């Protein structure tokens, strides 16, 4: 049975929008503005290990394009990722939720185009191990709304933006979680790992 893991970078007030500043959001770019060298080293190590430990990726259409564009356009290891992470992400099986995309730009990609809840439920039965979700915030809300998400991992950045798209915007009901792990990363980042309390 598969386990769906949502992994995200967030600000202290829960904003996930435009961390690299490339989307044009006026308060974007917070990832690099508030991360020091020792923070980045710990962040890269955690991100790489997480990718090595999972069995598949689950992405929304826009997030799939975002990652694919950057992975295909840049050299391995350039910027904030390690070559090991880049190779792993390229080679993992990818399940993309989209009814409009025709070219996934990735190898090992399968489109999920029907009933999202039904198809992801079937995916959880089919995949043995962790299914990692990057970005994909519309999809994340669907996963949480239908109790399909099993775990939430957040790296919290030391800034309050005051506005922007938040990871928990438009959640229909309370979602209890259980804290599994929390630790400091570098000098200013904090990692939190939660399990969703089901039923």
N, C-alpha and C positions, 0 to 999 in steps of 0.2 A: 504493500500500500504506500502510495506516495505521500509526501508531506510538503505542503506549500509554504514557502518561506518568503516573506516580504522583506527586502533589504533596502534601506534608504538613508541618505544624508538629509538632515533637517536642521533648521535654525532652532533657537530656544523657543520661539513661538510657533513652531511646527511648519514653517514655510519650506516647501520643496521646489518651488519654481525657480528655474533658470540658475542653477548653481554655478555654471561656468560663464554666465554673462553673454552667451552667444544667441539668445532668443530675443533680446531687445527689451526685456523687462527692466524698468528704470532702477530697481533695487537688486538686479541680478549680479552675478559675479562673486557672490559671497563665499564660495568655496575657497578660492585662492586668496581673498582678502583677509580671511581670519584663520589661516592655517600656517603654522611655522614648520621649519624643516623637520624637527623631531616628530611633530604631529603627522606630517605627510608620510614619514618612514613607517610609523605604526599603522597608519591608515592603509598604505599599500600592502603591508604584510597581512593585515586582517582581510582585506579585500581579496588578495591572492589565495589565501588559505580557504576562504569561503568558497571561491569558484572551484578549487580543487576538490572540495568535499561534496559538491552537489552532482546530481545525475542529469539534470535538464534545466533549460531556461524557459520561462513563460513570459511573454511580452505582448503588450498592446501594439497596434500597428505603428503609431507615431514613435514610440520608444524603440521599436525594432529598427525603424529607419534611422533614428538618431544614432544608435549604437553602430549600425552597419556603416553609415556614412563616415563616422570617425575611425572605425576599425580598418576600413578599406583605404582611407585617404592618408593615414599616418603610419609612420614606421612603428614597429613593435617597440614598446618601452618608452616611446616619446611622450612627454607630458607627465600625467599622473598615474600611469599604469605600468605594470611590469611586463616584460616579454612573456613570462610564465602565465600571467593572468590573460593576456591577449590571446595566446595560443589556446588556452583552455576554453575561453569564451567562443572562439571561432569554431572549435571542434565539438562543443557540447550539442546534443540535440536541442533544437529550438522549436517551441510551439507558439505560434503568433496568432493572436486573436484579432481578426480583421475581415471585414466583408468588402473592402475596397482595394486593398493591395493586391497586385498581381505578381510582382517580382519581389521575393523576400530579400534579395541581395546577399543572402547567407547560404552557406552549405548546411546540410543537415537541418533544414527548416520544413515544418509542416504547418499549414494554415488551419485554424479552427474557425469555421465560417458559419456554423449553425447556431443552435441554442447554446449560448456560452456556459450556462450553469450545468447543463447536461454534459457537454463535451469536456468541461474541466473535471467534473465528477468522474467521468470515464477515464480521463487522463490520470487522475489520482489512483485509480484502480490498476491502471496499466504500468505506470512507472514505479519502480521499486527504489525508494530513496528520496532525497530532497529535490524539489522543483523550485528554483530560485526566480523571484520576480524583481526586476530592476525597473525603476521609473513606473510607467504604465498606470498612472493614478486613477484613471477612470476604471480600469480593470481592477485595481486594488480595492476600490470602493465596492465593486460587484462581488469580489471575493469575500470581503468582510460582511457585506450585507447578507450573503447566502451561506455564511459560516463555512466557507471553503478554505480559508486561510488558517494555518496551524501555528505559525510563528511570525513574530515581528522583530526585526533587528534595526535599530536606529543608531546612527552616529550623529551626535548633537554638536552643532557648531556654536561658539560663544558669541552670538549676535541675535538681536531682536530686530526684525525688519518692519514689523507693524502692519504690513499688508503683503498680499501675494497668495498664490494657491497653497493651501495647506493639505497635508496628507489625510486629515480627518474631516475635511469639508464634506458636507452633505451626507454624513452617515445617518441612517434612518433611526437607529436605536442604540441604546447603551451596549458597549462591547467590553465585558470584563476580561482582563488579562492577568496573568501571573508572572511576576518578575523571576527570571531564571538566572540572569547574570548582569552585572554592571561593572564597568572598569574604566579607569582613565586611560586615554591614549595620548602619548606625548605630553605636552604641557597644558593643552587646553580643550581637547576633544574628549567626549564621554560616550562610551558604547553601552547601549542597553539592549538586552535580549528578553523578550516576553513570549509566553505561550498564550494563545487564545483559549479561554475557558469555554468549552463547548457544552451546549445543553444546559 
